[in-house]
Amino acid sequence: MKYLRNALIIIISIAIIGVGVAAVGIAADTMKITGIINDDGQLVDDAGQVYDISEEGVGSDAMEYSGEKITVDGMVMDEEGAKVIVIKSFKLFE
């Protein structure tokens, strides 16, 4: 009986750790990206990667600089194959 209880505790502990590790893998990456805001309100970096800009954070403010080169700090997420960035801060590229 004691063996089963200990085995159950170990299995539950491993499951909890597994969920924690998976959550870290799902978490968004915080990045600094320099690019141009296109007419569709997306950020296009120098390599041509396109990021949809979330309206969360200051994204709607950044979208007002269509055609301008900016540097953003934000979290990048992969949503259904598209890169989406939640911009925390941005500044015009100098």
ABEGO torsion letter per residue (X at the ends): XAAAAAAAAAAAAAAAAAAAAAAAAABBBBBBBBBBBBAAGBBBBAAGBBBBBBABEAAAAAAAABGBBBBBBBBBBBBGGBBBBBBABBBBBX
